Amino acid sequence: MKREDALEYHSSGRPGKIAVVPTKPLNNQRDLALAYSPGVAVPCLEIEAHPDDAYKYTAKGNLVAVVSNGTAVLGLGNIGPLAAKPVMEGKANLFKQFADLDVFDLEVGSENPDDVIKFCQLLEPTVGGINLEDIRAPDCFYIEETLRKTMKVPVFHDDQHGTAIISGAALLNALEIVGKKIEKIRVVFSGAGAAAISTAEHYVRLGVPRENILLTDRQGVVHEGRAGQLDPYKAKFANKTRARTIADALVGADVFVGLSVAGAINGEMVAKMAKKPIVFALANPEPEILPDQVRAVRSDAVIATGRSDFPNQVNNVLGFPFIFRGALDARATQVNEEMKMAATRALAALAKEDVPESVSRLYGLRSVKFGPDYLIPFPFDPRVLLWVAPAVAWAAVASGVAKEMIDLEHYREQLEARLGRARGIMRGIINRAVRDPKRVVFPEGEEPKIIRAARMIADEGIASPILLGQREAIHRIAEENHISLRDLLIEDPGTSDKRDKYADYLWKRRQRKGLSHGEAHQLLFNGNYFGSVMVACGDADALLSGVGMHYPETIRPALQVIGAHPRSSAVSTCSCSRSTLSSWETRRSTSILPPNSWPRSPTRLDGSCARSASRRRSPCSPSRISALFSTPRPRRWRRRSRFSGSGIRR
């Protein structure tokens, strides 16, 4: 990245990165009277009588203040509040983009921590929460502790807790991969500032014994009896040890956590760590040691950095937007340890879920699975909002700091809506499907994408998937792609004991079209015919097909076996391109449209209207997935030919 590019980004168009956008119309005199005088007096009086109504009539419940005095900005040090403003505007942008939270960035012109405390306290009527940012240690500890005791809105210092929460999730998963127990590991920190101390405390709550953690700073290891005055936060980790340098401390250590500067350690030090070491080099923009340097001496290491150009980016954007989203939606009075722990465990659990293709493609990857190079979710994975915010909100309720009870199902619907209208609609469809799961047959059961989608559907309880294909092949492909087949039904069209029954049905259905009994048996080797007969005979409720074949091959068996509704004579189709099905939520939604719930009016899953197939041909493309809809034929079509879509005889 060039210096000129960064300056152009910030100066082009309207300077800066944020703006205030009105949420109510102001187009005429009536709007003006409602927005300001005299209409505005009415909610003012309501709030005076009932203070909690501020969350009903104002933006307070969705508003966060990002507060900084610029004394510890990124790797730039004490550059002052004005120079820190671009960083705070960037933070505001992240809040909005990732969690739909509004932000005022507020730069305080004082290095006195008591001034910052007083400033934040005076903001309480205005905002729903306060994010402290880039304030030097130990002032940041004192400021946050005081505000948490004196204010009734969430206060969160991201520099302390963000790294702790995200790296904690990475640590849990890294330990699972290397097969070590958290209560047995030894951890060494490079750095003893706000982030390092907070991260060490978080690791203790996760299960690392305090005596197994060593902090190091510019003077070496923080140890018992060290000369000079230790602040009370460092003193908690002044353990009894013979190690005096970071090189000494790393001998036999299981985990290294770097929150200091580039070049703090070298390959020779890493080589002396324990078997299967975990190396978190999190300094920005240059890590304490580069991943290539680690691998040169330890091929068994699991590595994470703070950079996006290496695997396992520990990025605070995975935490603060979603923590505040959950905290504000639950009307929490603070962000407590239970909420931080819930965020850590939610991120760790999400990393073990299958990653949607849409997310993998954003990072130029064909497929991603849990392992040494994927410990935590990607920052641009939209599922993070749907996992972390509910976990945080529920932890607030369970720990007694929430003023609002959270209905998790309804809350997830609200979060989906924040990601876009289409996702909100899909969440409603998914929730209805979960209440009454259907049996969905997948003729292309040997496709890795289909097996992965079926796994997701089963895990979420949306439907009961049935995979068609050779049993041995499906098991082999699932094993190669690390997909569990637990609770997935497999039916082999070639060896099924239902072949004779299905052949009889198909022959009776098509004998007047010239189909012999032997030909019916032969057609059942085709998964689309076999699956369509399953649906027609009541052994499945729906069929989803078309990932790896052309449109006519997909729709012809359904037309011939199932056909139109008895009261209808025209058939229309629903086609979804792979781009539409790129997210796991959308892919799941197409699998829950049983034939007995075909809509009266044909509608494409992407929201656009699908006209009758007899009026408009659908593209014959292998990148299409088709669902069959049956609708009453309009009067003007009733004498048209018996062909529907792509010249297919019904």
C-alpha positions in Angstrom: 0.0 0.0 0.0 1.3 3.4 -1.0 1.2 6.6 1.1 -0.6 8.4 -1.7 -3.3 5.7 -1.8 -4.0 6.1 1.9 -4.2 9.9 1.6 -6.4 9.7 -1.5 -8.8 7.2 0.3 -9.3 9.6 3.2 -9.5 12.9 1.2 -11.6 11.9 -1.9 -15.2 13.1 -2.1 -16.4 14.2 1.3 -13.3 14.2 3.6 -13.2 11.5 6.3 -15.0 8.1 6.6 -18.3 8.8 8.4 -21.4 11.0 8.2 -24.7 11.4 10.0 -27.7 10.0 8.0 -31.2 10.9 9.0 -33.6 8.0 9.6 -36.9 9.9 9.4 -38.3 11.9 6.4 -38.1 15.7 6.3 -39.8 16.6 3.1 -42.6 19.0 4.1 -44.0 21.3 6.8 -45.7 18.4 8.6 -42.4 16.5 8.8 -40.7 19.6 10.1 -43.3 20.0 12.8 -43.0 16.4 13.9 -39.2 16.3 13.8 -38.7 19.5 15.7 -41.0 22.0 17.3 -43.8 21.5 18.4 -44.0 17.7 17.8 -40.6 16.9 19.4 -41.9 18.0 22.8 -44.2 14.9 23.1 -41.3 12.3 23.2 -39.4 14.7 25.5 -42.1 14.7 28.1 -42.5 10.9 27.7 -38.8 10.4 28.4 -38.9 12.8 31.4 -41.7 10.7 32.9 -40.2 7.3 31.9 -36.4 7.6 31.3 -36.2 4.1 29.7 -38.3 5.4 26.9 -35.2 7.1 25.5 -34.4 3.7 24.0 -37.8 3.8 22.3 -37.9 7.4 21.0 -34.2 8.2 20.3 -31.1 6.6 18.7 -29.5 6.0 22.2 -29.9 2.2 22.0 -28.0 1.9 18.8 -25.3 4.6 19.5 -21.8 4.0 20.7 -19.2 6.6 21.6 -15.6 5.8 20.5 -13.5 7.8 23.0 -9.7 8.4 22.8 -7.1 10.9 24.0 -4.5 9.6 21.5 -1.9 8.6 24.0 -1.3 5.1 22.5 -2.4 5.0 18.9 -1.7 1.8 17.0 2.1 1.5 16.7 2.4 5.3 16.5 2.5 6.1 20.2 1.3 9.3 21.8 0.3 11.4 18.7 -2.4 13.3 20.4 -6.2 13.4 20.0 -6.4 15.3 16.7 -4.0 13.0 14.9 -5.9 10.0 16.3 -9.1 11.1 14.7 -8.7 9.1 11.4 -8.3 5.9 13.5 -11.4 6.7 15.5 -13.4 7.4 12.3 -12.2 4.1 11.0 -13.4 2.4 14.1 -16.8 4.0 13.7 -16.9 2.7 10.1 -16.2 -0.8 11.3 -19.0 -0.6 13.9 -21.4 0.4 11.2 -20.4 -2.0 8.5 -20.1 -5.1 10.6 -22.8 -4.6 13.2 -25.0 -1.7 12.0 -24.1 0.4 15.1 -24.0 4.2 14.9 -21.0 5.9 16.3 -19.8 9.3 17.4 -16.0 9.4 17.5 -14.9 11.7 20.3 -11.3 12.8 20.8 -10.6 14.2 24.3 -7.9 16.9 24.5 -6.4 15.8 27.8 -3.9 13.2 29.0 -5.3 13.3 32.6 -7.2 10.1 33.1 -9.7 11.8 35.5 -10.6 14.2 32.7 -11.4 11.3 30.4 -13.5 9.7 33.2 -15.5 12.8 33.7 -16.0 13.3 30.0 -17.4 9.8 29.6 -19.6 10.0 32.6 -21.2 13.2 31.1 -22.0 11.2 27.9 -24.2 8.7 29.6 -27.5 10.3 28.7 -26.4 10.4 25.0 -25.0 7.0 24.2 -25.9 3.4 24.7 -22.3 2.3 25.2 -18.6 3.6 25.3 -15.7 2.1 23.4 -12.4 3.3 24.9 -9.7 3.3 22.3 -5.9 3.9 22.1 -5.3 5.1 25.7 -2.0 4.3 27.3 -1.4 1.9 30.2 -1.8 1.9 33.1 -4.3 4.9 32.6 -6.6 2.7 30.6 -7.0 0.2 33.4 -7.9 2.9 35.9 -10.3 4.7 33.5 -12.2 1.5 32.5 -12.5 0.2 36.1 -13.8 3.6 37.3 -16.3 3.9 34.5 -17.6 0.4 35.0 -18.3 1.1 38.6 -20.0 4.5 38.1 -21.9 4.1 34.8 -24.9 2.1 33.8 -24.1 1.6 30.1 -21.5 -0.9 28.7 -17.9 0.4 28.8 -15.3 -1.6 26.9 -11.6 -0.9 26.2 -11.0 -2.8 22.9 -7.2 -2.6 23.1 -7.3 -4.6 26.2 -10.1 -7.1 25.7 -10.5 -7.3 21.9 -7.1 -9.1 21.5 -7.8 -11.2 24.6 -11.1 -12.5 23.3 -10.0 -13.2 19.7 -6.7 -14.8 20.6 -8.4 -16.8 23.3 -10.6 -18.4 20.7 -7.5 -19.1 18.6 -5.8 -20.6 21.6 -8.6 -23.0 22.4 -8.7 -24.3 18.9 -4.9 -24.4 18.5 -4.7 -26.5 21.7 -7.3 -28.9 20.3 -5.3 -29.3 17.1 -1.9 -30.0 18.8 -3.6 -32.2 21.5 -2.5 -30.3 24.6 -4.5 -29.5 27.8 -4.9 -25.9 28.7 -4.1 -26.5 32.4 -0.7 -28.0 31.5 0.7 -25.4 29.0 3.3 -22.7 29.6 2.7 -19.3 28.0 5.2 -16.5 27.4 4.2 -13.0 26.5 6.3 -10.5 24.6 5.0 -7.2 25.9 3.4 -6.2 29.2 1.1 -3.4 28.2 -2.7 -3.2 28.3 -3.3 -5.8 25.6 -0.8 -8.3 27.0 -2.0 -8.0 30.6 -5.7 -8.3 29.7 -5.0 -11.2 27.4 -3.0 -13.0 30.1 -5.9 -12.5 32.5 -8.4 -13.8 29.9 -6.2 -16.9 29.5 -6.3 -17.5 33.2 -10.1 -17.5 33.1 -9.9 -19.9 30.2 -7.9 -22.3 32.4 -4.2 -21.5 32.1 -2.6 -21.5 35.6 -1.4 -18.0 36.5 2.0 -19.4 37.6 2.4 -20.8 34.1 2.4 -17.4 32.5 5.5 -15.2 32.1 5.3 -11.6 30.9 8.3 -9.8 29.4 8.9 -6.1 28.7 11.9 -4.0 27.7 13.7 -4.9 31.0 13.2 -8.6 30.5 11.0 -11.1 32.3 8.6 -9.7 34.9 9.5 -11.9 37.9 9.2 -12.0 41.6 11.7 -9.7 43.3 12.6 -7.7 40.2 14.3 -4.4 41.0 12.1 -1.3 40.4 8.5 -0.5 41.0 5.9 -2.7 39.3 2.4 -1.4 38.7 -0.2 -3.5 40.4 -1.4 -5.0 37.1 2.0 -6.3 36.1 2.7 -7.4 39.7 0.0 -10.1 39.4 2.2 -11.9 36.9 5.5 -11.5 38.8 6.1 -15.2 39.1 9.0 -17.1 40.7 11.4 -18.1 37.8 15.1 -18.2 36.9 14.4 -16.8 33.4 15.6 -13.3 32.9 15.3 -12.8 29.2 12.6 -13.8 26.7 15.1 -16.3 25.2 15.3 -18.0 28.6 11.5 -17.9 29.0 10.8 -19.6 25.7 12.9 -22.7 26.4 10.3 -25.4 26.7 7.3 -23.0 26.4 4.2 -24.3 24.7 2.7 -20.9 23.6 4.2 -17.6 22.6 2.0 -14.5 22.4 3.6 -11.4 20.9 2.0 -8.0 21.7 5.1 -5.9 21.3 7.3 -5.0 18.3 8.8 -6.5 15.2 11.8 -8.7 15.7 11.2 -9.4 19.4 12.1 -13.0 18.9 14.0 -15.1 16.3 14.0 -18.6 14.9 16.6 -19.8 17.3 14.3 -19.0 20.3 11.3 -20.7 18.6 13.4 -23.8 17.9 13.8 -24.3 21.7 10.1 -24.2 22.4 8.2 -27.4 23.3 6.9 -29.9 20.8 4.1 -28.5 18.6 4.5 -24.9 19.7 1.8 -22.3 19.3 3.1 -19.0 18.0 0.9 -15.9 18.1 3.0 -13.0 16.6 0.4 -10.2 16.8 2.4 -7.0 16.5 1.3 -4.7 13.7 2.2 -3.9 11.0 5.2 -6.2 11.4 4.9 -9.3 13.6 7.5 -10.2 16.2 8.6 -13.0 13.9 7.3 -13.9 10.4 5.5 -17.2 9.8 8.2 -18.3 7.2 10.9 -17.8 9.9 8.9 -20.0 12.3 8.4 -22.7 9.7 12.0 -22.7 8.8 12.9 -24.1 12.3 9.6 -25.6 13.4 7.4 -27.3 10.8 5.1 -28.5 13.6 4.2 -25.0 14.8 0.7 -23.5 14.7 1.0 -19.8 13.8 -1.3 -16.8 14.0 -0.6 -13.1 13.2 -2.4 -9.8 13.2 -2.0 -9.5 9.4 -4.5 -10.3 6.7 -1.8 -11.7 4.3 -1.1 -14.7 6.5 -3.5 -17.4 7.8 -5.2 -17.0 11.2 -5.5 -13.3 11.4 -6.3 -12.2 15.0 -8.3 -9.1 14.1 -10.2 -7.2 16.8 -13.0 -6.6 14.3 -14.1 -10.1 15.1 -15.0 -8.9 18.5 -16.0 -5.3 19.4 -18.8 -4.8 16.8 -20.6 -7.9 17.8 -20.0 -7.6 21.5 -21.5 -4.1 21.5 -24.3 -5.3 19.3 -25.3 -8.0 21.8 -24.7 -5.8 24.8 -26.9 -2.9 23.5 -29.6 -5.2 22.2 -29.9 -6.8 25.7 -29.6 -3.3 27.3 -26.7 -4.6 29.4 -25.3 -2.3 32.0 -21.8 -3.5 31.5 -19.6 -5.9 29.5 -18.7 -8.5 32.1 -16.4 -11.5 32.1 -19.2 -13.9 31.2 -20.0 -11.9 28.1 -16.3 -11.8 27.0 -16.0 -15.6 27.6 -19.2 -16.2 25.6 -17.7 -14.2 22.7 -14.5 -16.3 22.8 -16.3 -19.6 22.9 -18.7 -18.6 20.1 -15.8 -17.7 17.8 -14.0 -20.9 18.6 -17.1 -23.0 17.9 -17.9 -21.1 14.6 -14.4 -21.9 13.3 -15.3 -25.6 13.4 -18.4 -25.1 11.2 -18.2 -25.6 7.4 -17.2 -22.3 5.7 -19.5 -21.0 2.9 -18.1 -20.8 -0.6 -18.9 -17.1 -0.7 -16.6 -16.5 2.3 -13.8 -18.7 0.9 -13.9 -16.8 -2.4 -13.6 -13.4 -0.7 -10.1 -14.6 0.4 -9.2 -16.3 -2.9 -9.6 -19.8 -1.5 -11.4 -22.8 -3.0 -12.2 -24.4 0.3 -11.5 -23.8 3.9 -11.7 -26.2 6.9 -10.8 -26.2 10.5 -7.2 -26.9 11.0 -3.7 -25.3 11.6 -4.4 -22.7 8.9 -7.9 -21.9 10.0 -8.2 -21.4 13.8 -10.7 -18.6 13.9 -13.4 -17.2 11.5 -12.5 -14.7 8.8 -13.4 -11.0 9.6 -15.7 -10.8 6.5 -17.7 -14.0 7.4 -21.3 -12.7 7.9 -22.0 -15.6 10.3 -19.9 -14.0 13.0 -22.7 -11.5 13.8 -25.2 -14.4 14.0 -23.0 -16.3 16.4 -21.3 -13.8 18.6 -24.0 -11.2 19.2 -26.6 -13.8 20.4 -24.0 -15.5 22.6 -23.0 -12.1 24.2 -26.7 -11.0 24.6 -27.6 -14.3 26.3 -24.6 -14.2 28.6 -25.7 -10.7 29.6 -29.2 -12.1 30.5 -27.8 -15.2 32.3 -25.4 -13.1 34.3 -28.0 -10.6 35.4 -26.7 -7.5 33.8 -29.4 -7.3 31.0 -32.5 -5.1 31.2 -34.1 -6.9 28.2 -34.9 -10.6 28.0 -33.7 -12.0 24.7 -35.7 -14.5 22.6 -32.8 -16.0 20.7 -34.8 -17.2 17.7 -36.5 -13.8 17.2 -33.2 -12.0 17.9 -31.4 -14.0 15.1 -34.2 -12.9 12.8 -33.5 -9.3 13.7 -29.8 -9.8 13.1 -30.4 -11.4 9.7 -32.5 -8.4 8.8 -29.6 -6.1 9.6 -27.5 -8.0 7.1 -30.1 -7.2 4.4 -33.8 -7.6 3.6 -33.2 -10.9 1.7 -31.4 -12.5 4.6 -34.1 -11.4 7.0 -36.7 -13.1 4.8 -34.6 -16.2 4.6 -34.2 -16.4 8.3 -38.0 -16.4 8.7 -38.3 -19.3 6.1 -35.5 -21.2 7.9 -37.2 -20.9 11.3 -40.5 -22.2 9.9 -38.6 -25.1 8.3 -37.0 -26.0 11.6 -40.4 -26.3 13.2 -41.5 -28.9 10.7 -38.5 -30.5 9.1 -39.1 -32.2 5.7 -37.3 -35.1 4.0 -35.2 -33.6 1.2 -33.6 -35.9 -1.4 -30.4 -34.9 -3.2 -29.8 -36.9 -6.5 -26.3 -35.6 -6.7 -25.3 -37.1 -3.4 -21.7 -37.8 -4.5 -21.0 -34.0 -5.0 -18.8 -32.6 -2.2 -20.8 -29.4 -2.2 -24.1 -31.3 -1.8 -22.6 -33.5 1.0 -21.4 -30.3 2.8 -24.8 -28.6 2.3 -26.6 -31.7 3.6 -24.4 -31.7 6.7 -25.3 -28.1 7.4 -29.0 -28.7 6.9 -28.9 -31.7 9.3 -26.9 -29.8 11.9 -29.4 -26.9 11.9 -32.4 -29.2 12.0 -33.9 -27.6 8.9 -34.6 -30.9 7.1 -33.7 -34.6 7.0 -31.3 -34.9 4.0 -31.3 -38.1 1.8 -28.2 -38.5 -0.4 -28.5 -40.6 -3.5 -25.4 -42.3 -4.9 -23.0 -45.2 -4.3 -22.6 -45.7 -0.6 -18.9 -46.4 -0.8 -18.2 -43.3 -3.0 -20.2 -41.0 -0.7 -18.3 -42.2 2.4 -15.0 -41.8 0.6 -15.7 -38.3 -0.6 -17.0 -37.3 2.8 -13.9 -38.6 4.5 -11.6 -36.8 2.0 -13.4 -33.5 2.7 -13.7 -34.1 6.5 -17.5 -34.1 6.5 -19.4 -36.2 9.0 -22.2 -38.3 7.7 -23.8 -38.7 11.1 -27.6 -38.6 10.8 -27.5 -38.4 7.0 -29.5 -41.0 5.1 -27.9 -42.6 2.0 -29.9 -44.4 -0.7 -28.1 -46.2 -3.5 -30.4 -46.2 -6.6 -28.5 -49.2 -8.0 -29.0 -51.5 -5.0 -32.1 -50.1 -3.3 -34.7 -52.6 -2.2 -37.3 -50.1 -3.4 -36.3 -50.4 -7.1 -39.1 -52.8 -8.0 -41.7 -50.7 -6.3 -40.4 -47.5 -7.9 -40.1 -49.2 -11.3 -43.8 -50.3 -11.2 -44.8 -46.8 -10.3 -42.8 -45.2 -13.1 -44.0 -47.7 -15.6 -47.6 -47.2 -14.7 -47.1 -43.4 -14.9 -45.3 -43.5 -18.3 -46.6 -46.6 -20.1 -48.9 -44.7 -22.3 -45.9 -42.6 -23.4 -44.2 -45.7 -24.7 -42.1 -46.6 -21.6 -41.6 -50.3 -21.0 -41.1 -52.0 -17.6 -37.4 -52.7 -18.4 -36.8 -49.1 -19.4 -38.4 -47.9 -16.2 -35.9 -50.1 -14.2 -33.1 -48.6 -16.3 -34.2 -45.0 -15.8 -34.0 -45.5 -12.0 -30.2 -45.6 -12.2 -30.6 -41.8 -12.9 -30.7 -40.1 -9.5 -33.2 -37.5 -10.7 -35.7 -40.1 -11.7 -35.1 -42.1 -8.6 -35.5 -39.0 -6.4 -38.6 -37.8 -8.2 -40.3 -41.2 -7.7 -39.3 -41.1 -4.0 -41.2 -37.8 -3.8 -44.1 -39.1 -5.8 -44.4 -42.2 -3.6 -44.2 -40.2 -0.3 -40.8 -41.4 0.7 -39.4 -37.9 0.5 -41.0 -34.5 0.7 -38.8 -32.5 -1.7 -36.0 -32.8 -4.2 -33.1 -30.5 -4.9 -30.9 -31.0 -7.9 -28.9 -29.4 -10.7 -25.5 -28.5 -9.3 -23.6 -30.5 -12.0 -26.0 -31.0 -14.9 -27.9 -29.0 -17.5 -31.3 -27.6 -16.8 -33.3 -30.1 -19.0 -31.7 -33.1 -17.4 -32.8 -31.8 -14.0 -36.4 -30.8 -14.8 -37.4 -33.5 -17.2 -37.7 -36.3 -14.6 -39.7 -34.1 -12.3 -42.1 -33.2 -15.0 -42.5 -36.8 -16.2 -42.8 -38.3 -12.7 -44.5 -35.6 -10.5 -46.0 -33.3 -13.1 -48.2 -30.3 -12.4 -50.7 -30.0 -9.6 -54.0 -31.7 -10.6 -55.8 -28.3 -10.7 -53.0 -26.7 -12.8 -51.8 -27.2 -16.3 -48.8 -24.9 -16.6 -45.5 -25.3 -14.9 -43.0 -22.7 -14.0 -39.5 -23.1 -12.5 -37.3 -21.5 -9.9 -33.6 -21.3 -10.9 -30.8 -20.1 -8.6 -27.4 -19.5 -9.9 -24.4 -20.5 -7.9 -23.8 -16.9 -6.9 -27.2 -16.9 -5.3 -26.5 -20.1 -3.5 -23.1 -19.0 -2.4 -24.0 -18.5 1.2 -25.0 -21.4 3.5 -28.2 -19.7 4.5 -29.4 -19.4 0.9 -28.3 -22.9 0.0 -30.3 -24.2 2.9 -33.4 -22.2 1.9 -33.6 -23.9 -1.5 -33.8 -27.3 0.2 -36.9 -26.6 2.1 -39.4 -26.1 -0.6 -41.5 -29.3 -0.7 -43.8 -29.8 -3.7 -46.9 -29.7 -1.5 -45.9 -26.1 -0.6 -45.5 -24.7 -4.1 -46.7 -21.1 -4.2 -49.7 -20.0 -6.1 -47.6 -17.4 -7.9 -44.2 -18.4 -9.2 -41.4 -16.5 -7.6 -37.7 -16.8 -8.1 -35.6 -17.4 -5.0 -33.6 -14.3 -5.8 -36.7 -12.2 -5.5 -37.4 -11.6 -9.2 -40.6 -12.8 -10.8 -40.4 -16.1 -12.7 -42.8 -16.3 -15.6 -44.3 -19.5 -16.9 -41.8 -21.8 -18.6 -44.2 -22.0 -21.6 -43.8 -18.2 -21.9 -40.0 -18.0 -21.4 -37.2 -20.5 -21.7 -34.9 -20.9 -18.8 -31.2 -21.0 -19.4 -29.7 -24.4 -20.0 -26.7 -24.0 -17.7 -24.9 -26.4 -15.4 -24.7 -23.6 -12.9 -28.4 -23.7 -12.2 -30.4 -25.4 -9.5 -34.1 -25.9 -10.3 -37.2 -26.3 -8.2 -40.6 -27.1 -9.8 -43.6 -24.9 -9.2 -47.2 -25.6 -10.3 -49.5 -22.7 -11.0 -53.0 -22.4 -12.6 -52.7 -21.7 -16.3 -54.0 -18.2 -17.3 -57.0 -18.3 -19.6 -55.1 -17.1 -22.7 -52.7 -20.1 -22.5 -55.2 -22.9 -22.1 -54.9 -24.1 -25.7 -51.2 -23.9 -26.1 -49.0 -26.9 -26.7 -48.2 -29.6 -24.1 -44.6 -28.5 -24.0 -43.1 -26.6 -21.0 -39.7 -25.0 -20.7 -36.7 -25.9 -22.9 -38.9 -27.9 -25.2 -39.5 -30.6 -22.6 -42.5 -32.8 -23.1 -44.5 -33.0 -19.8 
